[in-house]
Amino acid sequence: MNEPGCIDYDFHVDAQDDCTFVFYENWTSQADLDAHMDMPHLVPLQGQTDRLLAEPISIRHLRMIRSHKAA
């Protein structure tokens, strides 16, 4: 993803439910993530989630305790 502060971005689908998706993103800072969420292309979607999705969006903020990447 070519957005300031985006380290990486992975898109997953649940192995048991093809209608459940997970976006796993790493950002350099909360400010960069906030700026991403305010991007013009996301604003229309945010206003229609009740109509488009079966369940509300659930966002979990995680803290990495160990990286799998080689040093």
Secondary structure by P-SEA (a helix, b strand, c coil): cccccccbbbbbcccccccbbbbbbbbccaaaaaaaaacccaaaaaacccccccccbbbbbbbbccccccc
